[in-house]
Amino acid sequence: QVQLVESGGGLVQPGGSLRLSCAASGIGFTFYAMGWYRQAPGKERELVATITSGGGTNYVDSVKGRFTISRDNAKNTVYLQMNSLKLEDTAVYHCHAGLGSHAVWGQGTLVTVSS
């Protein structure tokens, strides 16, 4: 069964940190590009960060220098380390796996940044 399961979301104060995890099963994880997207209330889903099968990374400008995406191919897991969180980072964060025309989405994990 192809599945992406996110974890690590929660409530954090501005300036705080969280680490999101996404565990993949049922896919050849090593070959897939992985990404994190987010959707804030009333807004469209946006790309946050991606990491290729070779480890190349890309970030949306608003999180550069604060977020870090990484992957552990031995654990079939991709991570998103989020530091210096801001109120506007509040969203449901979704994990994505892509290879050619094949795409898989996780259910999402809620991140709430609030004082």
Accessible surface in RSA format (square Angstrom, percent):
REM  Atomic radii and reference values for relative SASA: ProtOr
REM  Chains: A
REM  Algorithm: Lee & Richards
REM  Probe-radius: 1.40
REM  Slices: 20
REM RES _ NUM      All-atoms   Total-Side   Main-Chain    Non-polar    All polar
REM                ABS   REL    ABS   REL    ABS   REL    ABS   REL    ABS   REL
RES GLN A   1   181.34 101.4 119.71  87.5  61.63 146.7  53.51 113.9 127.83  97.0
RES VAL A   2    66.63  43.8  45.49  41.2  21.14  50.9  45.49  39.5  21.14  57.3
RES GLN A   3    79.87  44.7  76.45  55.9   3.41   8.1  14.09  30.0  65.78  49.9
RES LEU A   4     6.83   3.8   0.14   0.1   6.69  16.8   0.14   0.1   6.69  18.0
RES VAL A   5    78.42  51.6  73.97  67.0   4.45  10.7  75.83  65.9   2.59   7.0
RES GLU A   6    18.54  10.6   1.94   1.5  16.60  39.5   0.00   0.0  18.54  15.1
RES SER A   7    60.32  51.0  55.70  74.3   4.62  10.6  41.17  87.7  19.16  26.8
RES GLY A   8    37.22  45.9   0.00   N/A  37.22  45.9  24.92  68.4  12.30  27.5
RES GLY A   9    29.49  36.4   0.00   N/A  29.49  36.4   2.49   6.8  27.00  60.5
RES GLY A  10    29.64  36.5   0.00   N/A  29.64  36.5  29.55  81.1   0.09   0.2
RES LEU A  11   133.17  74.2 101.08  72.3  32.09  80.7 101.10  71.0  32.07  86.3
RES VAL A  12    19.96  13.1  15.33  13.9   4.63  11.1  19.96  17.3   0.00   0.0
RES GLN A  13   123.70  69.2 122.07  89.2   1.63   3.9  32.47  69.1  91.23  69.2
RES PRO A  14    60.73  44.3  39.41  35.9  21.32  77.5  39.82  32.9  20.91 129.9
RES GLY A  15    54.95  67.8   0.00   N/A  54.95  67.8  29.18  80.1  25.77  57.7
RES GLY A  16    21.98  27.1   0.00   N/A  21.98  27.1  20.46  56.2   1.52   3.4
RES SER A  17    59.08  49.9  39.30  52.4  19.79  45.6  22.57  48.1  36.52  51.2
RES LEU A  18    35.68  19.9  30.49  21.8   5.19  13.0  35.68  25.1   0.00   0.0
RES ARG A  19   132.41  55.6 116.56  59.4  15.85  37.7  27.12  37.1 105.29  63.8
RES LEU A  20     0.00   0.0   0.00   0.0   0.00   0.0   0.00   0.0   0.00   0.0
RES SER A  21    25.73  21.7  25.70  34.3   0.03   0.1  13.04  27.8  12.69  17.8
RES CYS A  22     0.00   0.0   0.00   0.0   0.00   0.0   0.00   0.0   0.00   0.0
RES ALA A  23    50.26  46.2  47.64  73.5   2.62   6.0  47.76  67.3   2.50   6.6
RES ALA A  24     8.45   7.8   0.06   0.1   8.39  19.1   0.64   0.9   7.81  20.7
RES SER A  25    51.26  43.3  48.44  64.6   2.83   6.5  42.92  91.4   8.34  11.7
RES GLY A  26    53.94  66.5   0.00   N/A  53.94  66.5  23.40  64.2  30.54  68.4
RES ILE A  27    22.64  12.9   1.69   1.3  20.95  50.5  10.16   7.3  12.48  33.9
RES GLY A  28    39.90  49.2   0.00   N/A  39.90  49.2  29.78  81.7  10.13  22.7
RES PHE A  29     4.25   2.1   0.71   0.4   3.54   9.2   0.71   0.4   3.54  10.1
RES THR A  30    66.67  47.4  65.29  66.2   1.38   3.3  43.53  58.5  23.14  35.0
RES PHE A  31   140.07  70.1 131.74  81.6   8.33  21.7 133.27  80.8   6.80  19.5
RES TYR A  32    16.08   7.5  16.08   9.1   0.00   0.0   3.32   2.5  12.75  15.7
RES ALA A  33    42.93  39.5  40.22  62.1   2.71   6.2  40.50  57.0   2.43   6.4
RES MET A  34     2.52   1.3   0.00   0.0   2.52   6.0   2.14   1.8   0.38   0.5
RES GLY A  35     0.56   0.7   0.00   N/A   0.56   0.7   0.54   1.5   0.02   0.0
RES TRP A  36     0.00   0.0   0.00   0.0   0.00   0.0   0.00   0.0   0.00   0.0
RES TYR A  37    49.36  23.0  49.36  28.1   0.00   0.0  20.20  15.2  29.16  35.9
RES ARG A  38    14.45   6.1  14.17   7.2   0.28   0.7   2.84   3.9  11.62   7.0
RES GLN A  39    68.62  38.4  64.67  47.3   3.95   9.4  11.65  24.8  56.97  43.2
RES ALA A  40    21.40  19.7  17.97  27.7   3.42   7.8  18.29  25.8   3.10   8.2
RES PRO A  41   115.39  84.1  87.40  79.7  27.99 101.7  99.99  82.6  15.40  95.7
RES GLY A  42    92.18 113.7   0.00   N/A  92.18 113.7  45.52 124.9  46.66 104.5
RES LYS A  43   141.77  69.2 129.15  79.2  12.62  30.0  82.39  74.2  59.38  63.3
RES GLU A  44   154.94  89.0 141.45 107.0  13.49  32.1  57.81 111.8  97.12  79.3
RES ARG A  45    94.80  39.8  68.83  35.1  25.97  61.8  23.59  32.2  71.20  43.2
RES GLU A  46    68.23  39.2  63.69  48.2   4.55  10.8  31.69  61.3  36.54  29.8
RES LEU A  47    63.39  35.3  55.18  39.5   8.21  20.6  55.18  38.7   8.21  22.1
RES VAL A  48     0.00   0.0   0.00   0.0   0.00   0.0   0.00   0.0   0.00   0.0
RES ALA A  49     0.17   0.2   0.00   0.0   0.17   0.4   0.17   0.2   0.00   0.0
RES THR A  50    36.32  25.8  36.32  36.8   0.00   0.0  26.00  34.9  10.33  15.6
RES ILE A  51     8.45   4.8   8.27   6.2   0.18   0.4   8.45   6.1   0.00   0.0
RES THR A  52    67.11  47.7  67.11  68.0   0.00   0.0  61.68  82.8   5.44   8.2
RES SER A  53    56.28  47.6  40.84  54.5  15.43  35.6   7.63  16.3  48.64  68.1
RES GLY A  54    76.13  93.9   0.00   N/A  76.13  93.9  39.77 109.1  36.36  81.4
RES GLY A  55    37.69  46.5   0.00   N/A  37.69  46.5  20.40  56.0  17.29  38.7
RES GLY A  56    39.25  48.4   0.00   N/A  39.25  48.4  35.41  97.2   3.84   8.6
RES THR A  57    69.39  49.4  35.42  35.9  33.98  81.0  12.87  17.3  56.52  85.4
RES ASN A  58    83.93  57.9  81.14  78.4   2.79   6.7  19.84  47.8  64.09  62.0
RES TYR A  59    43.07  20.1  34.66  19.7   8.41  21.9  29.90  22.5  13.17  16.2
RES VAL A  60    45.78  30.1  36.58  33.1   9.20  22.2  44.94  39.0   0.84   2.3
RES ASP A  61   111.96  78.4  95.41  95.0  16.55  39.1  36.58  86.1  75.38  75.2
RES SER A  62    62.05  52.4  41.97  56.0  20.08  46.3  52.68 112.2   9.38  13.1
RES VAL A  63     0.00   0.0   0.00   0.0   0.00   0.0   0.00   0.0   0.00   0.0
RES LYS A  64   114.25  55.7  94.10  57.7  20.15  48.0  52.06  46.9  62.19  66.2
RES GLY A  65    87.48 107.9   0.00   N/A  87.48 107.9  43.89 120.4  43.59  97.6
RES ARG A  66    29.16  12.2  24.70  12.6   4.46  10.6  24.34  33.3   4.82   2.9
RES PHE A  67     6.10   3.1   0.00   0.0   6.10  15.9   0.00   0.0   6.10  17.5
RES THR A  68    72.92  51.9  72.10  73.1   0.83   2.0  44.18  59.3  28.74  43.5
RES ILE A  69     4.78   2.7   0.00   0.0   4.78  11.5   0.00   0.0   4.78  13.0
RES SER A  70    48.17  40.7  47.18  63.0   0.99   2.3  33.35  71.0  14.82  20.8
RES ARG A  71    37.36  15.7  10.52   5.4  26.84  63.9  10.89  14.9  26.47  16.0
RES ASP A  72    43.69  30.6  39.20  39.0   4.48  10.6  13.76  32.4  29.93  29.8
RES ASN A  73    58.83  40.6  45.33  43.8  13.50  32.5  18.66  44.9  40.17  38.8
RES ALA A  74   101.73  93.5  55.76  86.1  45.96 104.6  67.77  95.4  33.95  89.9
RES LYS A  75   139.68  68.1 118.40  72.7  21.28  50.7  73.48  66.1  66.20  70.5
RES ASN A  76    53.92  37.2  53.92  52.1   0.00   0.0   5.20  12.5  48.73  47.1
RES THR A  77    12.77   9.1  12.77  12.9   0.00   0.0   5.10   6.9   7.67  11.6
RES VAL A  78     0.00   0.0   0.00   0.0   0.00   0.0   0.00   0.0   0.00   0.0
RES TYR A  79    30.19  14.1  30.19  17.2   0.00   0.0  17.12  12.9  13.07  16.1
RES LEU A  80     0.00   0.0   0.00   0.0   0.00   0.0   0.00   0.0   0.00   0.0
RES GLN A  81    57.68  32.3  57.52  42.0   0.16   0.4  28.40  60.5  29.28  22.2
RES MET A  82     0.00   0.0   0.00   0.0   0.00   0.0   0.00   0.0   0.00   0.0
RES ASN A  83    59.10  40.8  59.10  57.1   0.00   0.0  15.28  36.8  43.82  42.4
RES SER A  84    59.18  50.0  54.61  72.9   4.57  10.5  19.00  40.5  40.18  56.3
RES LEU A  85     2.47   1.4   0.00   0.0   2.47   6.2   0.00   0.0   2.47   6.7
RES LYS A  86    92.11  44.9  89.47  54.9   2.64   6.3  46.02  41.4  46.09  49.1
RES LEU A  87   105.60  58.8  97.36  69.7   8.24  20.7  97.56  68.5   8.04  21.6
RES GLU A  88   117.96  67.7  93.65  70.9  24.31  57.9  59.54 115.2  58.42  47.7
RES ASP A  89     0.33   0.2   0.33   0.3   0.00   0.0   0.00   0.0   0.33   0.3
RES THR A  90    33.60  23.9  31.23  31.7   2.37   5.7  29.47  39.6   4.13   6.2
RES ALA A  91     1.22   1.1   0.57   0.9   0.65   1.5   1.22   1.7   0.00   0.0
RES VAL A  92    50.33  33.1  50.16  45.4   0.17   0.4  50.16  43.6   0.17   0.5
RES TYR A  93     0.00   0.0   0.00   0.0   0.00   0.0   0.00   0.0   0.00   0.0
RES HIS A  94    18.66  10.2  18.66  13.0   0.00   0.0  13.28  13.7   5.38   6.3
RES CYS A  95     0.00   0.0   0.00   0.0   0.00   0.0   0.00   0.0   0.00   0.0
RES HIS A  96    32.25  17.6  32.25  22.4   0.00   0.0  18.28  18.8  13.97  16.3
RES ALA A  97     0.00   0.0   0.00   0.0   0.00   0.0   0.00   0.0   0.00   0.0
RES GLY A  98    15.36  18.9   0.00   N/A  15.36  18.9  12.62  34.6   2.74   6.1
RES LEU A  99    85.50  47.6  77.55  55.5   7.96  20.0  80.48  56.5   5.03  13.5
RES GLY A 100    84.33 104.0   0.00   N/A  84.33 104.0  46.38 127.3  37.94  85.0
RES SER A 101   125.67 106.2  81.79 109.2  43.88 101.1  57.07 121.5  68.60  96.1
RES HIS A 102    80.81  44.2  76.39  53.1   4.42  11.3  59.12  60.9  21.69  25.2
RES ALA A 103    57.14  52.5  32.65  50.4  24.48  55.7  32.65  46.0  24.48  64.9
RES VAL A 104    17.83  11.7  14.27  12.9   3.57   8.6  17.83  15.5   0.00   0.0
RES TRP A 105   104.44  41.9  83.02  40.2  21.42  50.3  63.67  33.9  40.77  66.1
RES GLY A 106     6.08   7.5   0.00   N/A   6.08   7.5   0.75   2.1   5.33  11.9
RES GLN A 107   164.89  92.2 146.46 107.0  18.43  43.9  60.03 127.8 104.86  79.5
RES GLY A 108    23.20  28.6   0.00   N/A  23.20  28.6   0.27   0.7  22.93  51.4
RES THR A 109    19.25  13.7  13.73  13.9   5.52  13.2   8.10  10.9  11.15  16.9
RES LEU A 110   102.38  57.0  92.55  66.2   9.83  24.7  92.55  65.0   9.83  26.5
RES VAL A 111     0.00   0.0   0.00   0.0   0.00   0.0   0.00   0.0   0.00   0.0
RES THR A 112    40.37  28.7  40.37  40.9   0.00   0.0  31.48  42.3   8.89  13.4
RES VAL A 113     5.39   3.5   0.00   0.0   5.39  13.0   0.00   0.0   5.39  14.6
RES SER A 114    52.18  44.1  47.73  63.7   4.44  10.2  15.41  32.8  36.77  51.5
RES SER A 115   124.71 105.4  67.26  89.8  57.45 132.4  49.62 105.7  75.09 105.2
END  Absolute sums over single chains surface
CHAIN  1 A     5958.4       4347.7       1610.7       3268.8       2689.7
END  Absolute sums over all chains
TOTAL          5958.4       4347.7       1610.7       3268.8       2689.7
